Amino acid sequence: MTFFIKKRHTAQRILSFFMRRLLQKIALSVLANALAIFSLLEMFPDRIAIASSPEWLGVGLVGVVLGILNTFLKPLLKLISFPFMIITLGLFLVLINSFLLWITMWLFADILSSFKVALLIEPGISNFLLLAGVLALVNGILHWLFKR
């Protein structure tokens, strides 16, 4: 009887460890994405804008949505597009990042419109590619700094 209790207790510890690691990863991703979005707003004010009453609230909400998408959807997209990433030597990741940026913009335009936050990006594939490339670069640097 005590063997099963110890085994269950160990399983609960392992599960809580993995849940804690997942929550830390999500929090790190949200913070890094919010800082990266803020840096994009400062670097490219004519290409990207966030319309919200306090701007920091809009940056935070966009960071949360983009962080959740990067945590859950990006690994799946990387797995599906692995052959393309091999052929293009990793440049396909810029397309994945631009697709996630487009999904974030679409979510705020249609589904999350009740938050009164709008992510406005100037139309054109070149803008999405440029913003996604800079976002990936800033995000990578911030992840590298926070993990140290």
Residue frames relative to the residue before (quaternion, step in Angstrom):
aa qw qx qy qz dx dy dz
M 1.0000 0.0000 0.0000 0.0000 0.00 0.00 0.00
T 0.6863 0.4684 -0.2995 0.4689 3.57 0.88 -0.85
F 0.5636 0.5968 -0.3881 0.4189 3.59 1.17 -0.50
F 0.6817 0.4811 -0.2891 0.4692 3.59 0.93 -0.90
I 0.6268 0.5289 -0.3371 0.4623 3.58 1.05 -0.71
K 0.6625 0.4911 -0.3059 0.4757 3.60 0.95 -0.86
K 0.6476 0.5197 -0.3240 0.4535 3.56 1.00 -0.81
R 0.6588 0.4969 -0.3088 0.4731 3.58 0.97 -0.83
H 0.6431 0.5219 -0.3212 0.4592 3.57 1.00 -0.81
T 0.6414 0.5095 -0.3169 0.4780 3.58 1.03 -0.76
A 0.6452 0.5110 -0.3205 0.4689 3.58 0.97 -0.80
Q 0.6398 0.5115 -0.3294 0.4696 3.59 1.01 -0.73
R 0.6364 0.5207 -0.3284 0.4649 3.60 1.02 -0.74
I 0.6540 0.5051 -0.3115 0.4693 3.57 0.94 -0.87
L 0.6616 0.5024 -0.3030 0.4670 3.58 0.94 -0.89
S 0.6690 0.4809 -0.3152 0.4710 3.60 0.92 -0.80
F 0.6017 0.5484 -0.3585 0.4569 3.60 1.10 -0.62
F 0.6953 0.4653 -0.2797 0.4709 3.58 0.88 -0.94
M 0.6337 0.5128 -0.3363 0.4715 3.61 1.03 -0.67
R 0.6368 0.5191 -0.3238 0.4692 3.57 1.02 -0.79
R 0.6523 0.5036 -0.3108 0.4735 3.60 0.99 -0.83
L 0.6438 0.5152 -0.3227 0.4647 3.61 1.00 -0.79
L 0.6676 0.4883 -0.3031 0.4733 3.58 0.94 -0.85
Q 0.6245 0.5160 -0.3396 0.4778 3.61 1.06 -0.67
K 0.6499 0.5142 -0.3166 0.4614 3.57 0.99 -0.82
I 0.6514 0.5012 -0.3123 0.4764 3.58 0.98 -0.83
A 0.6609 0.5034 -0.3136 0.4598 3.61 0.92 -0.87
L 0.6475 0.5047 -0.3168 0.4750 3.59 0.98 -0.80
S 0.6627 0.5058 -0.3035 0.4614 3.57 0.96 -0.86
V 0.6460 0.5122 -0.3213 0.4659 3.60 0.97 -0.81
L 0.6757 0.4878 -0.2993 0.4646 3.59 0.89 -0.91
A 0.6714 0.4885 -0.3052 0.4663 3.59 0.90 -0.88
N 0.6682 0.4905 -0.3095 0.4660 3.60 0.96 -0.78
A 0.6272 0.5186 -0.3481 0.4653 3.61 1.00 -0.69
L 0.6661 0.4794 -0.3039 0.4839 3.59 0.95 -0.82
A 0.6478 0.5101 -0.3210 0.4658 3.59 1.02 -0.75
I 0.6406 0.5012 -0.3262 0.4817 3.61 0.99 -0.75
F 0.6371 0.5153 -0.3316 0.4675 3.59 0.99 -0.77
S 0.6600 0.4887 -0.3184 0.4735 3.60 0.98 -0.76
L 0.6175 0.5265 -0.3466 0.4704 3.61 1.08 -0.63
L 0.6378 0.5243 -0.3256 0.4608 3.57 1.02 -0.78
E 0.6849 0.4703 -0.2862 0.4774 3.59 1.04 -0.72
M 0.7053 0.4718 -0.2739 0.4527 3.61 0.98 -0.80
F 0.8079 0.1582 -0.0454 0.5659 3.58 0.98 -0.89
P 0.0013 -0.8442 0.5359 0.0071 3.64 0.45 1.07
D 0.6669 0.4931 -0.3178 0.4594 3.60 1.16 -0.39
R 0.7084 0.4557 -0.2656 0.4690 3.64 1.19 -0.29
I 0.7944 0.1307 -0.0587 0.5902 3.60 1.11 -0.60
A 0.0490 0.7832 -0.6177 0.0512 3.55 -1.08 0.77
I 0.2023 -0.7376 0.6291 0.1388 3.51 -1.24 0.53
A 0.1735 -0.7886 0.5854 0.0728 3.56 -0.73 1.10
S 0.3329 0.6924 -0.5840 0.2622 3.54 -0.47 1.26
S 0.6349 -0.5612 0.3530 0.3967 3.57 -1.15 0.51
P 0.7309 0.0955 -0.1635 0.6557 3.65 0.83 -0.70
E 0.4725 -0.7124 0.4364 0.2807 3.58 -0.69 1.04
W 0.6231 0.5556 -0.3531 0.4224 3.59 1.03 -0.69
L 0.6054 0.5462 -0.3562 0.4563 3.60 1.13 -0.59
G 0.6558 0.5043 -0.3049 0.4719 3.56 0.98 -0.82
V 0.6436 0.5108 -0.3170 0.4737 3.57 0.99 -0.85
G 0.6564 0.5162 -0.3058 0.4573 3.58 0.98 -0.83
L 0.6800 0.4819 -0.2971 0.4661 3.59 0.90 -0.87
V 0.6379 0.4972 -0.3279 0.4882 3.58 1.01 -0.74
G 0.6343 0.5268 -0.3231 0.4644 3.58 1.05 -0.73
V 0.6384 0.5183 -0.3265 0.4661 3.59 1.01 -0.79
V 0.6930 0.4708 -0.2902 0.4625 3.60 0.79 -0.98
L 0.6816 0.4737 -0.2924 0.4749 3.59 0.90 -0.89
G 0.6325 0.5299 -0.3303 0.4582 3.60 1.07 -0.67
I 0.6567 0.4889 -0.3092 0.4839 3.58 0.99 -0.80
L 0.6452 0.5028 -0.3241 0.4752 3.59 0.98 -0.78
N 0.6701 0.4921 -0.3045 0.4648 3.60 0.96 -0.80
T 0.6594 0.5126 -0.3149 0.4509 3.59 1.07 -0.65
F 0.8132 0.2997 -0.1378 0.4795 3.58 0.83 -0.94
L 0.7583 0.3988 -0.2220 0.4654 3.61 0.86 -0.89
K 0.6326 0.5748 -0.3415 0.3909 3.60 0.97 -0.78
P 0.6524 0.4909 -0.3536 0.4564 3.68 0.87 -0.69
L 0.6314 0.5236 -0.3327 0.4653 3.58 1.07 -0.69
L 0.6628 0.4892 -0.3024 0.4795 3.59 0.96 -0.83
K 0.6234 0.5272 -0.3403 0.4664 3.60 1.07 -0.68
L 0.6532 0.5168 -0.3116 0.4574 3.57 1.00 -0.83
I 0.6716 0.4945 -0.2964 0.4654 3.57 0.94 -0.89
S 0.7791 0.3466 -0.1782 0.4911 3.58 0.91 -0.89
F 0.2487 0.8130 -0.4991 0.1678 3.60 1.17 0.40
P 0.6568 0.4949 -0.3452 0.4522 3.68 0.85 -0.74
F 0.6501 0.5069 -0.3206 0.4666 3.60 1.02 -0.73
M 0.6342 0.5190 -0.3331 0.4663 3.57 1.08 -0.68
I 0.6233 0.5191 -0.3412 0.4751 3.59 1.07 -0.65
I 0.6801 0.5000 -0.2950 0.4477 3.59 0.86 -0.97
T 0.7683 0.3570 -0.1926 0.4951 3.60 0.92 -0.91
L 0.4353 -0.7278 0.4287 0.3115 3.59 1.31 0.19
G 0.7637 -0.4015 0.1827 0.4714 3.56 0.98 0.91
L 0.5102 0.6603 -0.4276 0.3478 3.60 1.19 -0.13
F 0.5363 0.6207 -0.4040 0.4048 3.59 1.23 -0.32
L 0.5353 0.6261 -0.4034 0.3984 3.60 1.21 -0.37
V 0.5923 0.5525 -0.3727 0.4527 3.60 1.11 -0.54
L 0.6439 0.5001 -0.3254 0.4790 3.60 1.03 -0.71
I 0.6280 0.5201 -0.3367 0.4709 3.58 1.03 -0.75
N 0.6676 0.4929 -0.3020 0.4692 3.59 0.94 -0.86
S 0.6543 0.4903 -0.3280 0.4732 3.60 0.97 -0.72
F 0.6144 0.5282 -0.3436 0.4747 3.60 1.09 -0.65
L 0.6614 0.4871 -0.3118 0.4776 3.62 0.95 -0.79
L 0.6240 0.5179 -0.3340 0.4804 3.59 1.08 -0.66
W 0.6444 0.5038 -0.3181 0.4794 3.59 1.03 -0.77
I 0.6330 0.5193 -0.3329 0.4679 3.62 0.98 -0.80
T 0.6414 0.5204 -0.3236 0.4616 3.58 0.99 -0.82
M 0.6497 0.5036 -0.3131 0.4757 3.57 0.96 -0.84
W 0.6594 0.5071 -0.3022 0.4655 3.58 0.96 -0.85
L 0.6364 0.5314 -0.3327 0.4494 3.60 0.98 -0.81
F 0.6953 0.4539 -0.2851 0.4788 3.59 0.92 -0.85
A 0.6483 0.5141 -0.3331 0.4522 3.60 1.09 -0.53
D 0.8110 0.2903 -0.1329 0.4902 3.60 0.88 -0.88
I 0.8095 0.3273 -0.1641 0.4590 3.55 0.48 -1.18
L 0.7864 0.3133 -0.1594 0.5079 3.59 0.85 -0.94
S 0.2779 0.7973 -0.4964 0.2019 3.59 1.12 0.57
S 0.5758 0.5989 -0.3861 0.4010 3.62 1.17 -0.34
F 0.5947 0.5717 -0.3666 0.4302 3.61 1.22 -0.27
K 0.3544 -0.7599 0.4679 0.2794 3.60 1.30 -0.15
V 0.5294 0.5570 -0.4343 0.4699 3.55 1.05 0.89
A 0.0501 -0.7941 0.6055 0.0140 3.57 -0.89 0.92
L 0.2210 -0.7319 0.6318 0.1275 3.53 -0.99 0.92
L 0.0713 -0.8208 0.5665 -0.0159 3.55 -0.47 1.23
I 0.0094 0.7772 -0.6272 0.0505 3.54 -0.71 1.15
E 0.5051 -0.6472 0.4795 0.3100 3.55 -0.91 0.94
P 0.4912 -0.6923 0.4323 0.3044 3.63 -0.77 0.96
G 0.5434 0.5992 -0.4781 0.3422 3.51 -1.21 0.62
I 0.5060 -0.6735 0.4505 0.2958 3.53 -0.93 0.91
S 0.6121 0.5590 -0.3613 0.4270 3.59 1.08 -0.64
N 0.6332 0.5188 -0.3355 0.4661 3.60 1.05 -0.69
F 0.6583 0.4979 -0.3142 0.4690 3.58 0.92 -0.85
L 0.6643 0.4989 -0.3138 0.4598 3.59 0.94 -0.83
L 0.6539 0.5054 -0.3147 0.4669 3.59 0.96 -0.85
L 0.6920 0.4711 -0.2821 0.4687 3.58 0.82 -0.97
A 0.6568 0.5012 -0.3180 0.4651 3.59 0.99 -0.76
G 0.6390 0.5216 -0.3300 0.4591 3.59 1.02 -0.73
V 0.6786 0.4639 -0.2857 0.4925 3.58 0.91 -0.90
L 0.6236 0.5363 -0.3324 0.4615 3.59 1.04 -0.77
A 0.6626 0.4945 -0.3057 0.4722 3.59 0.94 -0.84
L 0.6489 0.5182 -0.3143 0.4599 3.58 0.99 -0.81
V 0.6894 0.4602 -0.2787 0.4850 3.59 0.84 -0.97
N 0.6444 0.5231 -0.3159 0.4597 3.57 0.99 -0.84
G 0.6562 0.5120 -0.3100 0.4596 3.60 0.95 -0.82
I 0.6503 0.5025 -0.3143 0.4752 3.57 0.98 -0.82
L 0.6743 0.4909 -0.3022 0.4615 3.59 0.92 -0.87
H 0.6321 0.5083 -0.3400 0.4759 3.61 0.99 -0.73
W 0.6479 0.5180 -0.3216 0.4565 3.57 0.96 -0.82
L 0.6716 0.4930 -0.2977 0.4661 3.60 0.98 -0.83
F 0.7020 0.4746 -0.2824 0.4497 3.60 0.91 -0.88
K 0.6658 0.5107 -0.3157 0.4429 3.61 1.03 -0.63
R 0.5909 0.5896 -0.3696 0.4081 3.61 1.19 -0.36
